Amino acid sequence: MTIDQQAAPGPGSRPAPSPSPSGVSTAVRSRRPGWRDPRLWVGVALVAGSVVLGARLLAAADDMVTVWSASSDLGVGQRLEPDDLVAQRVRFDDARAVAGYLGADDELPADATLVRPVAAGELVPAAALGSAQDSGRVELPLSVDPERLPDLGAGMTVDVYLLAPGRDADGRRIELDPGPVLADVTVVDASTPDGGFGSSGQRRVVVAVPEDDADAYVALLGRLGEPTVLVSRAR
């Protein structure tokens, strides 16, 4: 009878690990990364960058101020109302520049009138505000047939035409230039389309015009008798 014999392990060789009784591999304990591990420094750099970026964002937010901008096109001679303004947060490169604009925290004067036009979305300069006298314009009321004017609102710019009746009060033939008698004037107020003006059914439109132009317009009305007034949108 032959008996198999196992070879004895040689010098320096490790004995083979004995299999686990349950057949499960032995767990290996993970090593904590040392200070030389590049992954540690990458994490530190990411955290530091986030802190710096957050600090810069907070500093930039502190530099922003709230000022008023125009909600629509605003014309010379128009009275400024709260509905004409939209608050906008901006940051000026020069901190002193904010004093040149209308701040949202500033109280709006009751008789604030624009002395120069302000486009929609433009920041409202403090220098653009004054009184009605500062604007050099007066408010001129017009009576217009409803079918001879478009839908109008405050701040719109219009042209005003006069259609002569043919002869003046003295019976002389009237010839008027085809252009507007009042050009690029600002609408200050306008009655609604369904609202009449007195018993005539005409609509009332108030425009801001230079004082000299208002005097010339009134004088022309007196010479023409009863002309037809026509209003068109300038832009």
Phi and psi restraints in degrees (value plus and minus 20) as a CYANA .aco file:
   2 THR   PHI    -120.1   -80.1
   2 THR   PSI     113.5   153.5
   3 ILE   PHI    -131.4   -91.4
   3 ILE   PSI     104.2   144.2
   4 ASP   PHI     -94.6   -54.6
   4 ASP   PSI     116.7   156.7
   5 GLN   PHI    -140.6  -100.6
   5 GLN   PSI     119.0   159.0
   6 GLN   PHI    -105.3   -65.3
   6 GLN   PSI     125.1   165.1
   7 ALA   PHI     -93.1   -53.1
   7 ALA   PSI     119.3   159.3
   8 ALA   PHI     -93.0   -53.0
   8 ALA   PSI     123.0   163.0
   9 PRO   PHI     -83.9   -43.9
   9 PRO   PSI     123.2   163.2
  10 GLY   PHI     -99.1   -59.1
  10 GLY   PSI     151.2   191.2
  11 PRO   PHI     -86.3   -46.3
  11 PRO   PSI     118.4   158.4
  12 GLY   PHI      62.0   102.0
  12 GLY   PSI     -27.7    12.3
  13 SER   PHI    -106.7   -66.7
  13 SER   PSI     126.7   166.7
  14 ARG   PHI    -109.2   -69.2
  14 ARG   PSI     122.1   162.1
  15 PRO   PHI     -88.0   -48.0
  15 PRO   PSI     123.1   163.1
  16 ALA   PHI     -84.6   -44.6
  16 ALA   PSI     116.7   156.7
  17 PRO   PHI     -83.7   -43.7
  17 PRO   PSI     119.2   159.2
  18 SER   PHI     -95.5   -55.5
  18 SER   PSI     117.0   157.0
  19 PRO   PHI     -82.3   -42.3
  19 PRO   PSI     125.9   165.9
  20 SER   PHI     -85.4   -45.4
  20 SER   PSI     119.8   159.8
  21 PRO   PHI     -79.9   -39.9
  21 PRO   PSI     -52.4   -12.4
  22 SER   PHI    -110.9   -70.9
  22 SER   PSI     -26.7    13.3
  23 GLY   PHI      63.0   103.0
  23 GLY   PSI     -12.7    27.3
  24 VAL   PHI    -115.4   -75.4
  24 VAL   PSI     116.5   156.5
  25 SER   PHI     -87.9   -47.9
  25 SER   PSI     128.7   168.7
  26 THR   PHI     -95.4   -55.4
  26 THR   PSI     110.6   150.6
  27 ALA   PHI     -88.8   -48.8
  27 ALA   PSI     124.4   164.4
  28 VAL   PHI    -127.3   -87.3
  28 VAL   PSI     105.1   145.1
  29 ARG   PHI     -93.2   -53.2
  29 ARG   PSI     109.2   149.2
  30 SER   PHI     -95.0   -55.0
  30 SER   PSI     130.3   170.3
  31 ARG   PHI    -115.5   -75.5
  31 ARG   PSI     116.8   156.8
  32 ARG   PHI     -90.0   -50.0
  32 ARG   PSI     110.5   150.5
  33 PRO   PHI     -82.9   -42.9
  33 PRO   PSI     117.0   157.0
  34 GLY   PHI    -103.5   -63.5
  34 GLY   PSI     156.9   196.9
  35 TRP   PHI     -89.4   -49.4
  35 TRP   PSI     -34.2     5.8
  36 ARG   PHI    -108.3   -68.3
  36 ARG   PSI     -25.3    14.7
  37 ASP   PHI     -88.5   -48.5
  37 ASP   PSI     102.7   142.7
  38 PRO   PHI     -82.4   -42.4
  38 PRO   PSI     -46.3    -6.3
  39 ARG   PHI     -84.6   -44.6
  39 ARG   PSI     -52.9   -12.9
  40 LEU   PHI     -84.3   -44.3
  40 LEU   PSI     -63.2   -23.2
  41 TRP   PHI     -91.4   -51.4
  41 TRP   PSI     -52.7   -12.7
  42 VAL   PHI     -83.2   -43.2
  42 VAL   PSI     -62.3   -22.3
  43 GLY   PHI     -83.9   -43.9
  43 GLY   PSI     -61.2   -21.2
  44 VAL   PHI     -82.5   -42.5
  44 VAL   PSI     -61.5   -21.5
  45 ALA   PHI     -84.2   -44.2
  45 ALA   PSI     -59.3   -19.3
  46 LEU   PHI     -85.1   -45.1
  46 LEU   PSI     -62.9   -22.9
  47 VAL   PHI     -84.8   -44.8
  47 VAL   PSI     -63.5   -23.5
  48 ALA   PHI     -84.0   -44.0
  48 ALA   PSI     -60.6   -20.6
  49 GLY   PHI     -83.2   -43.2
  49 GLY   PSI     -58.6   -18.6
  50 SER   PHI     -84.6   -44.6
  50 SER   PSI     -59.5   -19.5
  51 VAL   PHI     -84.9   -44.9
  51 VAL   PSI     -64.6   -24.6
  52 VAL   PHI     -84.5   -44.5
  52 VAL   PSI     -64.1   -24.1
  53 LEU   PHI     -82.8   -42.8
  53 LEU   PSI     -62.4   -22.4
  54 GLY   PHI     -82.9   -42.9
  54 GLY   PSI     -59.6   -19.6
  55 ALA   PHI     -84.5   -44.5
  55 ALA   PSI     -59.8   -19.8
  56 ARG   PHI     -86.9   -46.9
  56 ARG   PSI     -59.7   -19.7
  57 LEU   PHI     -83.9   -43.9
  57 LEU   PSI     -61.3   -21.3
  58 LEU   PHI     -85.6   -45.6
  58 LEU   PSI     -58.9   -18.9
  59 ALA   PHI     -86.2   -46.2
  59 ALA   PSI     -59.9   -19.9
  60 ALA   PHI     -85.6   -45.6
  60 ALA   PSI     -57.9   -17.9
  61 ALA   PHI     -85.0   -45.0
  61 ALA   PSI     -55.9   -15.9
  62 ASP   PHI     -87.0   -47.0
  62 ASP   PSI     -46.1    -6.1
  63 ASP   PHI    -100.4   -60.4
  63 ASP   PSI     -31.5     8.5
  64 MET   PHI    -102.6   -62.6
  64 MET   PSI     123.3   163.3
  65 VAL   PHI    -147.3  -107.3
  65 VAL   PSI     140.7   180.7
  66 THR   PHI    -126.1   -86.1
  66 THR   PSI     102.2   142.2
  67 VAL   PHI    -148.8  -108.8
  67 VAL   PSI     147.6   187.6
  68 TRP   PHI    -111.3   -71.3
  68 TRP   PSI     120.1   160.1
  69 SER   PHI    -143.0  -103.0
  69 SER   PSI     141.6   181.6
  70 ALA   PHI     -98.7   -58.7
  70 ALA   PSI     111.2   151.2
  71 SER   PHI     -97.7   -57.7
  71 SER   PSI     -38.2     1.8
  72 SER   PHI    -177.0  -137.0
  72 SER   PSI     156.7   196.7
  73 ASP   PHI     -84.4   -44.4
  73 ASP   PSI     109.1   149.1
  74 LEU   PHI    -137.5   -97.5
  74 LEU   PSI     114.2   154.2
  75 GLY   PHI    -124.8   -84.8
  75 GLY   PSI     146.0   186.0
  76 VAL   PHI     -83.3   -43.3
  76 VAL   PSI     116.5   156.5
  77 GLY   PHI      67.1   107.1
  77 GLY   PSI     -25.1    14.9
  78 GLN   PHI     -99.4   -59.4
  78 GLN   PSI     116.1   156.1
  79 ARG   PHI     -96.2   -56.2
  79 ARG   PSI     110.1   150.1
  80 LEU   PHI    -103.7   -63.7
  80 LEU   PSI     105.9   145.9
  81 GLU   PHI    -137.2   -97.2
  81 GLU   PSI     138.1   178.1
  82 PRO   PHI     -75.4   -35.4
  82 PRO   PSI     -54.5   -14.5
  83 ASP   PHI     -87.9   -47.9
  83 ASP   PSI     -35.6     4.4
  84 ASP   PHI    -102.5   -62.5
  84 ASP   PSI     -23.1    16.9
  85 LEU   PHI    -140.1  -100.1
  85 LEU   PSI     128.1   168.1
  86 VAL   PHI    -152.3  -112.3
  86 VAL   PSI     109.4   149.4
  87 ALA   PHI     -91.9   -51.9
  87 ALA   PSI     117.3   157.3
  88 GLN   PHI    -161.4  -121.4
  88 GLN   PSI     110.6   150.6
  89 ARG   PHI    -112.0   -72.0
  89 ARG   PSI     105.8   145.8
  90 VAL   PHI    -157.2  -117.2
  90 VAL   PSI     144.0   184.0
  91 ARG   PHI    -147.1  -107.1
  91 ARG   PSI     104.2   144.2
  92 PHE   PHI    -114.2   -74.2
  92 PHE   PSI     119.6   159.6
  93 ASP   PHI     -84.8   -44.8
  93 ASP   PSI     -55.5   -15.5
  94 ASP   PHI    -128.8   -88.8
  94 ASP   PSI      97.1   137.1
  95 ALA   PHI     -81.3   -41.3
  95 ALA   PSI     -44.8    -4.8
  96 ARG   PHI     -93.9   -53.9
  96 ARG   PSI     -37.6     2.4
  97 ALA   PHI     -88.3   -48.3
  97 ALA   PSI     -44.3    -4.3
  98 VAL   PHI     -82.8   -42.8
  98 VAL   PSI     -46.4    -6.4
  99 ALA   PHI     -86.7   -46.7
  99 ALA   PSI     -36.3     3.7
 100 GLY   PHI    -106.6   -66.6
 100 GLY   PSI     -17.8    22.2
 101 TYR   PHI    -147.0  -107.0
 101 TYR   PSI     142.2   182.2
 102 LEU   PHI     -99.8   -59.8
 102 LEU   PSI      89.6   129.6
 103 GLY   PHI     -95.6   -55.6
 103 GLY   PSI     128.1   168.1
 104 ALA   PHI     -86.7   -46.7
 104 ALA   PSI     -41.5    -1.5
 105 ASP   PHI    -107.2   -67.2
 105 ASP   PSI     -29.5    10.5
 106 ASP   PHI     -97.8   -57.8
 106 ASP   PSI     123.4   163.4
 107 GLU   PHI     -96.8   -56.8
 107 GLU   PSI     110.2   150.2
 108 LEU   PHI     -98.4   -58.4
 108 LEU   PSI     102.6   142.6
 109 PRO   PHI     -80.0   -40.0
 109 PRO   PSI     125.7   165.7
 110 ALA   PHI     -83.8   -43.8
 110 ALA   PSI     -54.8   -14.8
 111 ASP   PHI    -127.2   -87.2
 111 ASP   PSI       8.4    48.4
 112 ALA   PHI     -81.8   -41.8
 112 ALA   PSI     103.5   143.5
 113 THR   PHI    -148.5  -108.5
 113 THR   PSI     120.3   160.3
 114 LEU   PHI     -98.6   -58.6
 114 LEU   PSI     112.4   152.4
 115 VAL   PHI    -123.3   -83.3
 115 VAL   PSI     -21.7    18.3
 116 ARG   PHI    -172.3  -132.3
 116 ARG   PSI     134.5   174.5
 117 PRO   PHI     -90.0   -50.0
 117 PRO   PSI     131.2   171.2
 118 VAL   PHI    -150.1  -110.1
 118 VAL   PSI     104.3   144.3
 119 ALA   PHI     -98.5   -58.5
 119 ALA   PSI     137.3   177.3
 120 ALA   PHI     -79.1   -39.1
 120 ALA   PSI     112.2   152.2
 121 GLY   PHI      66.4   106.4
 121 GLY   PSI     -31.1     8.9
 122 GLU   PHI     -98.1   -58.1
 122 GLU   PSI     121.1   161.1
 123 LEU   PHI     -85.3   -45.3
 123 LEU   PSI     118.8   158.8
 124 VAL   PHI    -102.3   -62.3
 124 VAL   PSI      92.5   132.5
 125 PRO   PHI     -92.0   -52.0
 125 PRO   PSI     123.5   163.5
 126 ALA   PHI     -81.8   -41.8
 126 ALA   PSI     -50.8   -10.8
 127 ALA   PHI     -91.8   -51.8
 127 ALA   PSI     -33.0     7.0
 128 ALA   PHI    -101.9   -61.9
 128 ALA   PSI     -26.7    13.3
 129 LEU   PHI    -123.0   -83.0
 129 LEU   PSI     122.8   162.8
 130 GLY   PHI    -183.2  -143.2
 130 GLY   PSI    -180.4  -140.4
 131 SER   PHI    -120.6   -80.6
 131 SER   PSI     154.1   194.1
 132 ALA   PHI     -80.8   -40.8
 132 ALA   PSI     -54.5   -14.5
 133 GLN   PHI     -88.6   -48.6
 133 GLN   PSI     -56.5   -16.5
 134 ASP   PHI     -85.7   -45.7
 134 ASP   PSI     -51.6   -11.6
 135 SER   PHI     -92.2   -52.2
 135 SER   PSI     -36.5     3.5
 136 GLY   PHI      51.6    91.6
 136 GLY   PSI      -2.5    37.5
 137 ARG   PHI    -147.1  -107.1
 137 ARG   PSI     135.1   175.1
 138 VAL   PHI    -142.3  -102.3
 138 VAL   PSI     139.4   179.4
 139 GLU   PHI    -109.7   -69.7
 139 GLU   PSI     104.4   144.4
 140 LEU   PHI    -135.9   -95.9
 140 LEU   PSI      97.3   137.3
 141 PRO   PHI    -102.2   -62.2
 141 PRO   PSI     120.6   160.6
 142 LEU   PHI    -144.0  -104.0
 142 LEU   PSI     124.3   164.3
 143 SER   PHI    -130.6   -90.6
 143 SER   PSI      98.8   138.8
 144 VAL   PHI    -150.7  -110.7
 144 VAL   PSI     118.3   158.3
 145 ASP   PHI     -83.5   -43.5
 145 ASP   PSI     119.5   159.5
 146 PRO   PHI     -75.9   -35.9
 146 PRO   PSI     -52.4   -12.4
 147 GLU   PHI    -101.7   -61.7
 147 GLU   PSI     -21.2    18.8
 148 ARG   PHI    -132.2   -92.2
 148 ARG   PSI       5.2    45.2
 149 LEU   PHI    -176.5  -136.5
 149 LEU   PSI     128.9   168.9
 150 PRO   PHI    -101.1   -61.1
 150 PRO   PSI     157.9   197.9
 151 ASP   PHI     -86.8   -46.8
 151 ASP   PSI     106.0   146.0
 152 LEU   PHI    -142.7  -102.7
 152 LEU   PSI     136.6   176.6
 153 GLY   PHI    -166.2  -126.2
 153 GLY   PSI     142.4   182.4
 154 ALA   PHI     -78.7   -38.7
 154 ALA   PSI     118.1   158.1
 155 GLY   PHI      76.7   116.7
 155 GLY   PSI     -35.3     4.7
 156 MET   PHI     -93.7   -53.7
 156 MET   PSI     131.8   171.8
 157 THR   PHI    -124.8   -84.8
 157 THR   PSI     110.8   150.8
 158 VAL   PHI    -152.8  -112.8
 158 VAL   PSI     143.5   183.5
 159 ASP   PHI    -133.1   -93.1
 159 ASP   PSI     122.1   162.1
 160 VAL   PHI    -136.0   -96.0
 160 VAL   PSI     107.0   147.0
 161 TYR   PHI    -134.8   -94.8
 161 TYR   PSI     132.8   172.8
 162 LEU   PHI    -140.2  -100.2
 162 LEU   PSI     108.3   148.3
 163 LEU   PHI    -122.5   -82.5
 163 LEU   PSI      91.1   131.1
 164 ALA   PHI     -90.0   -50.0
 164 ALA   PSI     127.7   167.7
 165 PRO   PHI     -94.9   -54.9
 165 PRO   PSI     -27.2    12.8
 166 GLY   PHI      98.8   138.8
 166 GLY   PSI     -68.1   -28.1
 167 ARG   PHI    -156.6  -116.6
 167 ARG   PSI     130.9   170.9
 168 ASP   PHI    -103.0   -63.0
 168 ASP   PSI    -193.9  -153.9
 169 ALA   PHI     -83.9   -43.9
 169 ALA   PSI     -42.9    -2.9
 170 ASP   PHI    -113.8   -73.8
 170 ASP   PSI     -15.3    24.7
 171 GLY   PHI      67.4   107.4
 171 GLY   PSI     -17.4    22.6
 172 ARG   PHI    -102.8   -62.8
 172 ARG   PSI     125.5   165.5
 173 ARG   PHI     -87.7   -47.7
 173 ARG   PSI     119.5   159.5
 174 ILE   PHI    -126.6   -86.6
 174 ILE   PSI     111.9   151.9
 175 GLU   PHI    -148.5  -108.5
 175 GLU   PSI      98.0   138.0
 176 LEU   PHI    -131.2   -91.2
 176 LEU   PSI     130.9   170.9
 177 ASP   PHI     -83.9   -43.9
 177 ASP   PSI     125.9   165.9
 178 PRO   PHI     -91.1   -51.1
 178 PRO   PSI     -34.3     5.7
 179 GLY   PHI     -97.6   -57.6
 179 GLY   PSI     154.5   194.5
 180 PRO   PHI     -91.3   -51.3
 180 PRO   PSI     126.8   166.8
 181 VAL   PHI    -102.9   -62.9
 181 VAL   PSI     -42.2    -2.2
 182 LEU   PHI    -153.1  -113.1
 182 LEU   PSI      98.3   138.3
 183 ALA   PHI    -134.5   -94.5
 183 ALA   PSI     120.4   160.4
 184 ASP   PHI      32.5    72.5
 184 ASP   PSI      31.5    71.5
 185 VAL   PHI    -122.0   -82.0
 185 VAL   PSI     133.3   173.3
 186 THR   PHI    -115.2   -75.2
 186 THR   PSI     114.1   154.1
 187 VAL   PHI     -97.5   -57.5
 187 VAL   PSI     103.2   143.2
 188 VAL   PHI    -112.5   -72.5
 188 VAL   PSI     -57.2   -17.2
 189 ASP   PHI    -176.8  -136.8
 189 ASP   PSI     131.1   171.1
 190 ALA   PHI    -171.1  -131.1
 190 ALA   PSI     115.2   155.2
 191 SER   PHI     -91.4   -51.4
 191 SER   PSI     136.0   176.0
 192 THR   PHI     -90.6   -50.6
 192 THR   PSI     136.2   176.2
 193 PRO   PHI     -77.4   -37.4
 193 PRO   PSI     -50.3   -10.3
 194 ASP   PHI    -111.2   -71.2
 194 ASP   PSI     -18.7    21.3
 195 GLY   PHI    -123.7   -83.7
 195 GLY   PSI     111.0   151.0
 196 GLY   PHI    -110.0   -70.0
 196 GLY   PSI     157.0   197.0
 197 PHE   PHI    -143.0  -103.0
 197 PHE   PSI      82.5   122.5
 198 GLY   PHI      46.4    86.4
 198 GLY   PSI    -173.3  -133.3
 199 SER   PHI    -107.3   -67.3
 199 SER   PSI     -27.5    12.5
 200 SER   PHI     -99.7   -59.7
 200 SER   PSI     -36.9     3.1
 201 GLY   PHI      60.1   100.1
 201 GLY   PSI     -17.0    23.0
 202 GLN   PHI     -99.3   -59.3
 202 GLN   PSI     136.3   176.3
 203 ARG   PHI    -114.4   -74.4
 203 ARG   PSI     127.9   167.9
 204 ARG   PHI    -121.2   -81.2
 204 ARG   PSI     105.7   145.7
 205 VAL   PHI    -146.4  -106.4
 205 VAL   PSI     108.2   148.2
 206 VAL   PHI    -128.8   -88.8
 206 VAL   PSI     105.5   145.5
 207 VAL   PHI    -140.2  -100.2
 207 VAL   PSI     131.0   171.0
 208 ALA   PHI    -118.3   -78.3
 208 ALA   PSI      99.2   139.2
 209 VAL   PHI    -152.5  -112.5
 209 VAL   PSI     135.5   175.5
 210 PRO   PHI     -77.2   -37.2
 210 PRO   PSI     125.8   165.8
 211 GLU   PHI     -78.6   -38.6
 211 GLU   PSI     -60.7   -20.7
 212 ASP   PHI     -83.8   -43.8
 212 ASP   PSI     -59.8   -19.8
 213 ASP   PHI     -86.0   -46.0
 213 ASP   PSI     -55.7   -15.7
 214 ALA   PHI     -85.3   -45.3
 214 ALA   PSI     -61.6   -21.6
 215 ASP   PHI     -83.8   -43.8
 215 ASP   PSI     -62.5   -22.5
 216 ALA   PHI     -85.6   -45.6
 216 ALA   PSI     -56.9   -16.9
 217 TYR   PHI     -85.2   -45.2
 217 TYR   PSI     -65.4   -25.4
 218 VAL   PHI     -84.2   -44.2
 218 VAL   PSI     -59.6   -19.6
 219 ALA   PHI     -84.7   -44.7
 219 ALA   PSI     -58.4   -18.4
 220 LEU   PHI     -87.3   -47.3
 220 LEU   PSI     -58.3   -18.3
 221 LEU   PHI     -80.9   -40.9
 221 LEU   PSI     -62.3   -22.3
 222 GLY   PHI     -84.5   -44.5
 222 GLY   PSI     -52.3   -12.3
 223 ARG   PHI     -98.2   -58.2
 223 ARG   PSI     -52.1   -12.1
 224 LEU   PHI    -102.0   -62.0
 224 LEU   PSI     -39.9     0.1
 225 GLY   PHI      71.3   111.3
 225 GLY   PSI    -117.9   -77.9
 226 GLU   PHI    -150.8  -110.8
 226 GLU   PSI      54.8    94.8
 227 PRO   PHI     -95.6   -55.6
 227 PRO   PSI     144.8   184.8
 228 THR   PHI    -114.2   -74.2
 228 THR   PSI     110.5   150.5
 229 VAL   PHI    -117.1   -77.1
 229 VAL   PSI     114.3   154.3
 230 LEU   PHI    -149.7  -109.7
 230 LEU   PSI     113.7   153.7
 231 VAL   PHI    -141.1  -101.1
 231 VAL   PSI     113.8   153.8
 232 SER   PHI    -150.6  -110.6
 232 SER   PSI     133.5   173.5
 233 ARG   PHI     -91.6   -51.6
 233 ARG   PSI     109.3   149.3
 234 ALA   PHI     -99.8   -59.8
 234 ALA   PSI     -52.0   -12.0
